């Protein structure tokens, strides 16, 4: 079974590693009715032999394989209305951004370029999708309309960037970059201006996720020796550690009501999706499978789906 390193866990997978994990697809996941429901969590898993996009209820039940393709499918991102997922796939020979309905129907290819296109993220109004592309030689942040038109390079610099995420009000985009010789979390205006380093720490910081009210950002950092989940104010102040385990904890995602945080961790020997209260208590393993389950994304809505 392929397992993820600490560096890979922090940024999910680098575009180089993405090509190495494409393997044959196994049978479909547990046959579960698709579509409907609130508070579901999408994630990527290689439990069927290659990485696919799955969804489950926020208590870990109702597992369904949405993509079920022999090529790699990863990095799911919910549309604001919860009806679609953008994701990365190499089903057409290289890594492109696709859309799929939340019931597994309606595949649509949005990008068509020989470069790597990955890490999609929706704007809060659902009209645009930010993503990372190497089409200009390095990892830059691009934005396009949700139908794939109107492409714009927002960063346009020789440095590398990863995992853009829109703020809930749509005014800013968080992202990671190695422009200061280590990986830090930055924010910029949604037009690419005003880039600001939020973490400014000589360690790995990444996997940023805005709280639903936009006041806090959860992220992963190895500033204490291994990757843990932290939370900070949206201006970078008030950093607080939520997890404390010698394993790697990464890829946080908030529940729609802001009461819970799901994340990926290898504390049980392989990567699983866990959920905890937003103060770091009440930890629960949701996936509990010998495969690697990574990149969780909580479905938008008014409720978390958890009591």
Steps between C-alpha positions, in 0.01 A plus 500: 500500500630842409533735800552876505809675640476800731581747222249336267237487772523875554426594140298181438719383205748688282435499129802275452368242745159508339636320195659227713185380677284429194416130519228264387155543647336236716129434546260772601452595865213379715186553290327791670230723352661822377385857526290682756581552864673783683837538661680234296877478474681436173851355505750308286586136571704224340297225667404361160857499368526855368390837629129571453266770632260368765227657708369395840270635765668706769479203739692275257200306369354496149829457313479539120762504225409787266770473236569126461761536225832316448689830502581731787218723636586727793463834682119534511354847554128561554309767313339755737156350446630148573371364169833452321860411570804626314792258510829407334521202265749361250237289320581677173877455526605793719370678806197715424214658696161331466151546640267228619151517649473397864316182396793388280346602168589767248876497450619824343858586411587866573868525405680364197872561514813285493611647835390390847171659610405413859374615844165655392314738734163670444424865558217550756262620229566187291598702194877433499747225578859562609759230438871432465659454158853450370413627152742793541782284638437513875204461734288813457150580624250541219132582506239413240126521468319192629442390139875505428511831310667831593837367617721743698840447667477670840852444635714505184836469677800263502411366845278198563150509649259237628142447619312826439189541715251787478398689814127470580436859389685445172736791557817301562670176406729309733782299351837345583830603349873435534588852388671574834712180487255295706132422462280765660131587484418822318186691413443724203210695363284299261649697208853386594615822666603561861687176570566470876688232696283389793720236665856622429657208684813294405298177479237341274162672525219407262160350441317820594121490549281803579239470772145555368483847657837597355655595833738205539723278289581139587827367361769234539852573624806305613622782728489260795685218320217324321197614305218616728179693445508862615257788481575870473309821450450603139775762538755239618482584870387278788652168387369206703583130472201263477660155463792349689612167361837369372337409168421742216169689511416703189236627253245658737149586380227672705142385541245752362398604853862548611466255788715219356820451306572192289861420410728221378741323735725195495488457880363147453769401250336618178317814403140515620241778514432612856265757644535704819325792664640834392676526837689173438288272720264211416726327246348227281638286215245513216655274235684225694632318192849356425528719188598869496208742532604862444392849389165525683257774393179573693186564299368858535166558665343628819577201717796270560289182488637414846319527829 
